Amino acid sequence: MKFNCGIEIGDDVKALLFDLDGTLVDNMQLHIDAWVQTGAHFGLQITAEMIQINAGIPTRQLIVKLASENGWTIDTNEFTKLKQSTYRELKANAGPIKKIEPIIEIVRYYHGKIPMTIGTGSSRPNAISALQDAGIIDCFDLIISADDVENPKPHPEVWLKGASHVGVDPKNCLVFEDGQKGMDAADAAGVPWIDVRKHL
């Protein structure tokens, strides 16, 4: 099947595994703003580039990584709590979440035809909220959030869990991603992937 965005999906694909932020919903700027504002609160200079190159890594793990790289001393629990609440506040003020329609078209086409899962670095509450806003929460067999894995992207756990849950060999799945960490995770899992940024 070939879609208007140029993505073509062959008959050998038996399951679709989707990232969420930046792939199905256009909320990456909200996450970046929440990171920058939370960093400022703690006196840390966090830039958009820091977040973009680490897209897919959950907040708690990413602040640990950034603190290590930059020599920051920070209470990671307090930072994570404030970042999450700041994101929710920004999202509430921004109104309905923006959907990435070309990829959601694929979700709607395959709903009920083949299994689909979500694999996201977002917390479960934020992931559920975004999927509800987009009106597609009922399309997925499984939602794997940052709260459901031991090892975040680029570790392959999130994609292997999705493939295992729906009983499909990873090589017969297809990952939709916008972040390099998620693509690296797909490579490690042996799952073909599509960089959605090239089709938007």
C-alpha positions as CSV (number, residue, x, y, z in Angstrom):
1,M,0.0,0.0,0.0
2,K,1.4,3.4,-1.0
3,F,0.1,6.5,0.9
4,N,-0.1,10.1,-0.2
5,C,3.0,11.0,1.9
6,G,5.1,8.6,-0.2
7,I,5.4,5.9,2.4
8,E,4.9,2.4,0.9
9,I,4.2,-0.6,3.1
10,G,4.6,-4.1,1.6
11,D,2.5,-7.2,2.3
12,D,5.4,-8.7,4.2
13,V,4.8,-6.2,7.0
14,K,2.7,-7.9,9.7
15,A,2.8,-5.3,12.5
16,L,3.4,-1.5,12.8
17,L,5.3,-0.1,15.8
18,F,4.9,3.7,16.3
19,D,6.8,6.3,18.2
20,L,4.5,9.0,19.5
21,D,6.0,12.5,20.1
22,G,7.0,14.0,16.8
23,T,5.7,10.9,14.9
24,L,1.9,10.9,15.5
25,V,1.5,14.1,17.4
26,D,3.4,17.4,16.9
27,N,4.2,18.2,20.5
28,M,8.0,18.2,20.5
29,Q,8.1,22.0,20.9
30,L,6.1,21.7,24.0
31,H,8.5,19.1,25.4
32,I,11.5,21.4,24.5
33,D,9.9,24.4,26.1
34,A,9.2,22.4,29.2
35,W,12.8,21.3,29.4
36,V,14.2,24.8,28.9
37,Q,11.9,26.3,31.5
38,T,12.6,23.6,34.0
39,G,16.3,23.9,33.4
40,A,16.1,27.7,34.0
41,H,14.2,27.0,37.3
42,F,17.2,24.9,38.5
43,G,19.8,27.3,37.0
44,L,20.7,25.0,34.1
45,Q,21.2,26.1,30.5
46,I,19.3,23.5,28.6
47,T,19.0,24.1,24.9
48,A,16.6,22.8,22.2
49,E,19.5,21.0,20.5
50,M,20.2,19.0,23.7
51,I,16.6,17.7,23.7
52,Q,16.3,17.1,19.9
53,I,19.4,15.0,19.6
54,N,18.3,12.9,22.6
55,A,14.6,12.6,21.5
56,G,13.1,9.3,22.7
57,I,15.0,9.2,26.0
58,P,12.6,9.5,29.0
59,T,13.0,12.6,31.2
60,R,14.5,10.9,34.2
61,Q,17.2,9.1,32.2
62,L,17.9,12.2,30.1
63,I,18.4,14.6,33.0
64,V,20.9,12.0,34.5
65,K,22.7,11.9,31.1
66,L,22.8,15.7,30.7
67,A,24.0,16.2,34.3
68,S,26.8,13.7,33.8
69,E,27.8,15.3,30.5
70,N,27.7,18.9,31.8
71,G,28.9,18.4,35.4
72,W,25.6,19.4,36.9
73,T,24.5,18.5,40.4
74,I,20.7,18.1,40.4
75,D,17.9,16.3,42.2
76,T,16.7,14.2,39.3
77,N,13.4,13.3,41.0
78,E,12.6,16.9,41.6
79,F,13.6,17.9,38.1
80,T,11.5,15.1,36.6
81,K,8.4,16.1,38.6
82,L,8.7,19.7,37.6
83,K,9.4,19.0,34.0
84,Q,6.4,16.7,33.7
85,S,4.1,19.2,35.4
86,T,5.5,22.1,33.3
87,Y,4.8,20.1,30.1
88,R,1.2,19.4,31.2
89,E,0.6,23.1,32.0
90,L,2.1,24.1,28.6
91,K,0.0,21.5,26.8
92,A,-3.2,22.6,28.6
93,N,-2.5,26.2,27.6
94,A,-1.7,25.3,24.0
95,G,-5.2,23.7,23.4
96,P,-5.8,20.6,21.3
97,I,-2.7,18.7,20.4
98,K,-1.6,19.0,16.8
99,K,-1.9,15.7,14.9
100,I,0.6,14.6,12.2
101,E,-2.1,13.6,9.7
102,P,0.0,11.8,7.1
103,I,1.1,9.2,9.7
104,I,-2.3,9.1,11.4
105,E,-3.8,8.2,8.0
106,I,-1.6,5.1,8.1
107,V,-2.8,4.2,11.6
108,R,-6.5,4.6,10.6
109,Y,-6.0,2.5,7.4
110,Y,-4.4,-0.4,9.2
111,H,-6.6,-0.3,12.3
112,G,-8.3,-3.7,12.5
113,K,-6.1,-5.1,9.7
114,I,-2.8,-5.8,11.4
115,P,-1.6,-5.2,15.0
116,M,-0.1,-1.9,16.0
117,T,1.7,-0.7,19.1
118,I,3.1,2.5,20.6
119,G,6.7,2.7,21.9
120,T,7.4,6.1,23.5
121,G,9.8,7.8,25.8
122,S,6.8,9.7,27.3
123,S,5.4,8.9,30.7
124,R,2.2,6.7,30.5
125,P,-0.1,9.6,31.6
126,N,1.3,11.9,28.9
127,A,1.2,9.2,26.3
128,I,-2.5,8.4,27.1
129,S,-3.4,12.0,27.0
130,A,-1.7,12.6,23.6
131,L,-3.4,9.6,22.1
132,Q,-6.8,10.6,23.4
133,D,-6.3,14.1,22.1
134,A,-5.4,12.7,18.7
135,G,-8.5,10.4,18.7
136,I,-6.5,7.2,18.0
137,I,-6.0,5.6,21.4
138,D,-8.3,2.6,20.5
139,C,-6.2,1.8,17.4
140,F,-3.3,0.2,19.4
141,D,-2.9,-3.3,20.8
142,L,-0.3,-2.1,23.3
143,I,1.1,1.3,24.6
144,I,4.6,1.0,25.9
145,S,5.7,4.1,27.7
146,A,8.8,5.2,29.6
147,D,7.2,3.7,32.7
148,D,7.0,0.2,31.1
149,V,10.7,-0.5,30.2
150,E,13.9,-0.9,32.1
151,N,16.0,0.3,29.2
152,P,15.0,3.3,27.1
153,K,15.8,3.9,23.4
154,P,18.4,3.4,21.9
155,H,18.1,0.0,23.7
156,P,15.9,-2.2,21.6
157,E,13.6,-3.2,24.5
158,V,10.6,-1.0,23.6
159,W,10.4,-2.4,20.0
160,L,11.1,-6.0,21.0
161,K,8.3,-5.8,23.6
162,G,5.9,-4.5,21.0
163,A,6.8,-7.2,18.5
164,S,6.6,-9.9,21.2
165,H,3.2,-8.7,22.5
166,V,1.6,-9.0,19.0
167,G,3.5,-12.3,18.2
168,V,5.2,-11.0,15.1
169,D,8.9,-11.6,14.2
170,P,10.7,-8.2,14.5
171,K,11.9,-8.5,10.8
172,N,8.2,-8.5,9.8
173,C,7.4,-5.4,11.8
174,L,7.9,-1.8,10.7
175,V,8.9,1.1,13.0
176,F,7.8,4.7,12.5
177,E,10.1,7.2,14.1
178,D,11.3,10.8,14.1
179,G,14.2,10.4,16.5
180,Q,17.7,8.9,15.9
181,K,17.6,7.1,19.2
182,G,14.4,5.3,18.2
183,M,15.9,4.4,14.8
184,D,19.0,3.0,16.6
185,A,16.8,1.0,18.8
186,A,15.0,-0.4,15.8
187,D,18.3,-1.4,14.2
188,A,19.3,-3.1,17.5
189,A,16.0,-5.0,17.5
190,G,16.3,-6.0,13.9
191,V,13.2,-4.1,12.9
192,P,13.0,-2.1,9.6
193,W,12.2,1.6,10.2
194,I,10.9,4.7,8.4
195,D,12.1,8.2,9.3
196,V,8.8,10.1,9.1
197,R,10.5,13.4,8.9
198,K,11.3,12.6,5.3
199,H,7.6,12.2,4.4
200,L,6.1,15.3,6.1
